[in-house]
Amino acid sequence: MNMAEILTKGAAGKRFLLLGNEAIARGAIEAGLELAATYPGTPSSEIGDSLFRAVKHGNYFFEYCTNEKVAMEVAGAAAVANARSLVIMKHVGLNVASDAFMTLNYIGVRAGLVIVSADDPGCWSSQNEQDNRLYAMLGDTTMLEPADPQEAKDMTIAAFELSEKLEQPVLLRVTTRVSHTRSGVELGSIRPPRNNPNFERDPFRFVTVPTVARKRHPILVEKVKKATEISEKSEWNRIIGKGNIGILTSGVSFNYVMEAIDSLQLKAAIFKVGMTYPLPKKQIQKFLASKDKVIVIEELKPYLENHARAFAQEKGIMTPILGKSQGYFSEIGEFTPRTVIEGISKALGKEIPTSYAEIDNKFSESVSEAPPRPPILCAGCPHRATFYEVATATGRKGVYPTDIGCYTLAIQPPLEMADLLLCMGSSIGTSCGLTAVLDKPIVGAIGDSTFFHSGIPGLVNAVYNQHPVKIIVVDNQTTAMTGHQPHPGTGMTGMGVQGAQISIEAVAKGVGVEYVKVINPLKVKESIRAIREAVAYDGPAVIVSRSPCALVEGARKRRANEPIIPYEVDPQTCQGCRVCTDKLGCAAAIWTGEHAAIDADLCTGCGVCFQICPFKAIREVVTNERV
Amino acid sequence: MKEFNIMFTGVGGTGVLTAARILASAALTEGQNVRMGEIHGMAQRGGAVNCTIRIGENVHGPIIPTGKADLLLSVEPVEALRNVNRIMPSGTIIVGEYQITPTGVLLGRYEYPTDEVILQDLAKFAKVITFDAATLAQESGGILTMNTVLIGAVIGLNLLPIKEETVISAIKEILPNRYHAMNIDALKKGKNAQKKTITS
């Protein structure tokens, strides 16, 4: 069975090795999903991608939206119209969607609406590690937090049910180590979708003019009270084990706690909170009052900890609450079994069972020998060519705001072409700000998917406020970093239908940019000339640097049995000048002694190094054609 | 089984994730409790990657604690070094000899340590077994089968708590048909390979 079949046809009771994200997709299908909307972002992407791959076997509508705010609006409206809906995003995506999110809580929904926020403690693939549990407080949104893939599936179903019971959206908050853990997941039965969409007009609920909003706020507060009652009795909030020492935990940290108490041979009662907003206040108070001390173990913000303190204060409970405020645990980065073992040991004044210090000493010596290996642009990546050309055309005398995508990796040497980054779409706004105060070329880079996501308002701003920004849209015709999802520029929809392709250059011209040019970055000289011209142009300019993602193109060629002809270096002609490595630094470049060489397994045959070699020492391999 | 931990390390794009999935899937088939940890997204692009496969009733989360891995499998020497704090003193480190040079080394900003330094450093933590997995992979049909060669090596050394035939079934289940023969060949080559053992 392939994954699409497991998700849509896998029989109840069967166990499969599922990624947490795949388990969420299956959970939604089991719950009778009718519509799902997303904008991809690690660590959430595989939820949408699984639904995309399974869409032809399923009975739901799926779409990749232009951004998370639109996705929230699409799913929110569908749920108002009585269709069970899912909206999926990474943690920072909820910032983008937060405007829609906040008011959705005021109007509520008719059918279940589950909002997945995949947080990224440790910033594995993100620009920050914000704790989105605080959004549940901010929005008064009921929240569930699974600890592993099985719970991720089961809680997705529970979230739909809760949402319908309360007529409110429910937040399913996961983290990287839940989303990206695989484990055996037992499937449940699939409830067929209700297929009874219906928009019942109720403008004095759904149209949030101030009079309506004022009326809806107290209703929301009442809903939180009702949700609190549910939380007090919820099976997701449960105590495991017995002892005078209590541990209050949730999400992935629960796993580390279970492993830690085993290592420490500790007798403790663990309060695992699965419904983390609203919290089961009375249950927590009872737990606190019955223990000698309670350790709170959670990643990032002291969310449970601060709540526990407030709950204790209300009842005059004096049980010591040990956590981040005393420094036993950090609010930075993700936890590991080790940090939890160390934190518990410190909090209880116990000795740590493993001699970590000894391992650390040996390790710090050894690991200092290991050269760093940061993520880099792939061999043959067209972005590498574009940044080489921008650097050459501007003599590196400009400032280079960048954006979110693979091309952010141009921060790495030798390109080092990334100067400022905030969030999705920020490169154009930041370019505007820099042109307003600096007298030098400002050349911003933004990806194709990111341009559609939130670049366009920045571009309108540049035209309207007459900022002479130079924007390079690095268009590799896919959402590459998150796993090659389609976007408006590709025209492929989430239903797997080829729809209208939206032209980036037409959008740029449409909003009033007069200098718009399309280049092929794999043609080096022409591209440098075009970028120079754009930089010299007196006004905002857009260059669309278009060439397909090397990974997608490689896969296409292999499928079509098209040859990939790699390049090689003639060692007789190579003078060892290092231009190919020091200026371009392709991942396929290797060295043998004093001469450059090319890894034929990695080379995609893009020909950029061939074009920049000052000694014409690089040539196509003619004998060793690789398919 | 209470707990058996495998750390699989390598470089983004070399198939570490797929190989780890084969092992995790095989363990699940044998009825074991399994957790597999993986990293996606930006961390995947040509950078250092590691996957964990954890088997046994005591296992809850995906992360292997410091000093708790029974096996450290690395397709690349420096990547073994980068993760060697996970191995337990009674564990085994199995490392392919083929070096993948990081860009920082090509640019002259860092040095790649000599084989001798790497092996000595690794041996301070546990027994090291090394062999030319890359050549065997090339003979089997391509450098991407190097992971399967490593899995074969573990089977050959009788260190894997999963049966060979279950691993082969997992290969057939997870990989597309056209890659079955070459990966099964790679597994056999790894199993039968001559290996060097280094202890401190």
Interface residues (C-beta under 8 A of the other chain):
Chain A: R15 L17 L19 T42 P43 S45 E46 W124 S125 D148 T176 R177 H180 T181 R182 S183 G184 V252 F254 N255 Y256 M258 E259 D262 S263 T336 P337 R338 I341 T354 Y356 I359 D360 K362 F363 E365 S366 V367 E369 A370 P371 P372 R373 P374 P375 I376 L377 C378 C406 T408 L409 Q412 P413 P414 M481 T482 G483 T581 D582 G585 A587 A589 I590 W591 D601
Chain B: V11 G12 G13 R21 A24 S25 L28 N33 V34 R35 M36 G37 E38 I39 H40 G41 M42 A43 Q44 R45 G46 G47 A48 N58 V59 H60 G61 P62 I63 I64 P65 T66 G67 K68 V78 E79 L81 R82 V84 N85 T101 P102 T103 G104 V105 L106 L107 R109 Y110 E111 Y112 P113 V117 I118 D121 L122 K124 F125 G142 I143
